[in-house]
Amino acid sequence: MREKPAPLALVTGANRGIGFEVCRQLAATGFVVLLTARDDTKARAAAEALRSVGRVEPLLQDVADADSIAKAAAEVASQYNCLDVLINNAGIHYDTWEKVEDADIEGTVTEAIRTNLLGPWRTSKAFLPLLRRSRAGRIVNGVIRSRLAGEDGWGSACVPSDEGGPECPDPHPRRRAP
């Protein structure tokens, strides 16, 4: 009887931080992990650092670049013909210094949209045919917190004002300061 192949997971933006840890945990549980990064050297170094945990392979992919996404999907299709789990982890947290009234829309905001919104969308679309070949394909999307609209850290739909502006609802009503 043929042995069941190990499940295959792809994690975007995985050369450090949360993505790196997700790769470590998946590899430890028996997944073959495709660790992606926009820099090939960093992807290779991160995958090498995890070799003792399980099978982790580097894959060049920049989620802000549609051609890079297409090339990565073609490479996975050619080598594996299937994908069981896609984890959209890559993202940038650009706005720790910007507020809605002075945000650089043509610069950092557009870059963040390209990376944090269009990146996972394009990646999911490109890998969907491979996920459909899995018996139980899954997409997991990470979340990037934004402070663009205020200090609450949740991107509120209001701008606090000392001049009679709208009241901002407390995003943590159960966590009131004493």
HELIX and SHEET records of a PDB file:
HELIX    1   1 GLY A   17  ALA A   28  1                                  12    
HELIX    2   2 ASP A   40  ALA A   49  1                                  10    
HELIX    3   3 ALA A   66  GLN A   79  1                                  14    
HELIX    4   4 ILE A  105  VAL A  109  3                                   5    
HELIX    5   5 THR A  110  ALA A  112  1                                   3    
HELIX    6   6 ILE A  113  LEU A  118  3                                   6    
HELIX    7   7 GLY A  119  ARG A  132  1                                  14    
SHEET    1   A 5 VAL A  56  LEU A  60  0                                        
SHEET    2   A 5 VAL A  32  ALA A  37  1                                        
SHEET    3   A 5 LEU A   8  VAL A  11  1                                        
SHEET    4   A 5 VAL A  85  ASN A  88  1                                        
SHEET    5   A 5 ARG A 138  ASN A 141  1                                        
END                                                                             
